[in-house]
């Protein structure tokens, strides 16, 4: 069952319960009236320069961090489940387990960037694990929502249910914390010991029924529900279940039979906007959060029997954007700086929904494009600049949850599961911090190995230089390093060289031929070598013979 069918029973139902009542319609306003769209935002070319883009990234990341640190939790150990505004009077008292796992990762980023001290971050995470130790659990798994006493809160039809996916989002954050807080202080020792207790007491194997790992177990009925089958946000759940310490790890056969469905999860030959797209939702990949949540911790530069997950994320994002630019209703007023469909709140009377090309009502979520920065930096930077330069779309706790480009309406607040991916994926793009922490944890390494993951293997060529609508792969100078990077693959050891030429064939640059091993290699190019706003061809030569060519456009 894909995530689009699951969401009405899970995320959409949750949000319907937590959103504040819609504001009454303005007097005499037609319910179907569409205001003239605001003038489109057009960033200047120089806005993409590292020295200009870097402070914007800093400001947006810091604001999202503040949502977790001081604006979103009013001193609770876990994040509030409801929409949060900076002057919120809401009394909804549920706490969100999955969103709080993102909050643990946010504390790590805050400490690493110096926004708070390491000691303060460790104290906050220790408070979180202390709360989790007293919280109600169901065969080791926490509920989706809990109250401030740690008891399970009703979540739709779930009365007292263990939620394995939300538990895995929390554990993703905790495993990062166990790796990061490695010093011999009382708080850091307490964090590591508590995480060890959680690792050994989550009964992943109990949530297996038949050939499937299940999302939920309802204690009041004894029923397992929502089998976890690709493709959705729960890949990390399988990896953690496979890598768990004995005796609760699941059998690797469940990954093949349950997640990949013995290959039935794949749709060979499927294409969207020219992109091969074998894994994803039934209509152009589904909402973009499917390529975000798992990959807050798992570095997508991995491959199993299905796909290379970085390739899949790039294509998913480009397809989502292509729909917004080419096929969405013109009245929605989407454009290069206004795109990105994912699960989000609905401004006005629109409901929370898992928005995607198959379910598009004109509502965009900044988290869709911003959390995709690791996949499409140049395209996502347009949305970053748009949001950061519009006071109606930026709050002290980060971007609004959603907005309607055609009317200027915005959602009433922010949600942790949308702010978290912005902060964390931007950090992974910039430094790889959370990927590095999570991927070195022994449980994660074991889970990936048991699932059959391996370093990506591709035919000779440029596997991640995936063309956009204009036929070029757009390269953005990294905001912290200042260079361009181009990854190429060799399917055998060879003497390799990269040659850059202008469209008319005039030479731009050529690397010195060098013997390279089979596998992936990344070439860093300075702006002096490859100037901004240059369209060119990159040709990979093996032993002097052309083997692959891609069109590049630099910014």
HELIX and SHEET records of a PDB file:
HELIX    1   1 UNK A    3  UNK A    7  1                                   5    
HELIX    2   2 UNK A   11  UNK A   18  1                                   8    
HELIX    3   3 UNK A   45  UNK A   48  5                                   4    
HELIX    4   4 UNK A   50  UNK A   66  1                                  17    
HELIX    5   5 UNK A   67  UNK A   71  3                                   5    
HELIX    6   6 UNK A   97  UNK A  112  1                                  16    
HELIX    7   7 UNK A  118  UNK A  134  1                                  17    
HELIX    8   8 UNK A  164  UNK A  180  1                                  17    
HELIX    9   9 UNK A  186  UNK A  201  1                                  16    
HELIX   10  10 UNK A  204  UNK A  207  5                                   4    
HELIX   11  11 UNK A  235  UNK A  243  1                                   9    
HELIX   12  12 UNK A  253  UNK A  254  1                                   2    
HELIX   13  13 UNK A  255  UNK A  259  3                                   5    
HELIX   14  14 UNK A  261  UNK A  263  5                                   3    
HELIX   15  15 UNK A  288  UNK A  291  5                                   4    
HELIX   16  16 UNK A  294  UNK A  296  5                                   3    
HELIX   17  17 UNK A  309  UNK A  322  1                                  14    
HELIX   18  18 UNK A  323  UNK A  327  3                                   5    
HELIX   19  19 UNK A  330  UNK A  332  5                                   3    
HELIX   20  20 UNK A  366  UNK A  370  1                                   5    
HELIX   21  21 UNK A  377  UNK A  388  1                                  12    
HELIX   22  22 UNK A  416  UNK A  430  1                                  15    
HELIX   23  23 UNK A  433  UNK A  439  1                                   7    
HELIX   24  24 UNK A  442  UNK A  451  1                                  10    
SHEET    1   A 3 UNK A  79  UNK A  80  0                                        
SHEET    2   A 3 UNK A  95  UNK A  96 -1                                        
SHEET    3   A 3 UNK A 145  UNK A 146 -1                                        
SHEET    1   B 2 UNK A 137  UNK A 138  0                                        
SHEET    2   B 2 UNK A 141  UNK A 142 -1                                        
SHEET    1   C 3 UNK A 161  UNK A 163  0                                        
SHEET    2   C 3 UNK A 212  UNK A 218 -1                                        
SHEET    3   C 3 UNK A 208  UNK A 209 -1                                        
SHEET    1   D 3 UNK A 161  UNK A 163  0                                        
SHEET    2   D 3 UNK A 212  UNK A 218 -1                                        
SHEET    3   D 3 UNK A 223  UNK A 227 -1                                        
SHEET    1   E 2 UNK A 271  UNK A 272  0                                        
SHEET    2   E 2 UNK A 275  UNK A 276 -1                                        
SHEET    1   F 2 UNK A 343  UNK A 344  0                                        
SHEET    2   F 2 UNK A 353  UNK A 354 -1                                        
SHEET    1   G 2 UNK A 394  UNK A 395  0                                        
SHEET    2   G 2 UNK A 398  UNK A 399 -1                                        
SHEET    1   H 5 UNK A 473  UNK A 475  0                                        
SHEET    2   H 5 UNK A 545  UNK A 554  1                                        
SHEET    3   H 5 UNK A 535  UNK A 542 -1                                        
SHEET    4   H 5 UNK A 494  UNK A 502 -1                                        
SHEET    5   H 5 UNK A 507  UNK A 510 -1                                        
SHEET    1   I 5 UNK A 473  UNK A 475  0                                        
SHEET    2   I 5 UNK A 545  UNK A 554  1                                        
SHEET    3   I 5 UNK A 535  UNK A 542 -1                                        
SHEET    4   I 5 UNK A 494  UNK A 502 -1                                        
SHEET    5   I 5 UNK A 514  UNK A 516 -1                                        
SHEET    1   J 2 UNK A 484  UNK A 490  0                                        
SHEET    2   J 2 UNK A 519  UNK A 525 -1                                        
END                                                                             
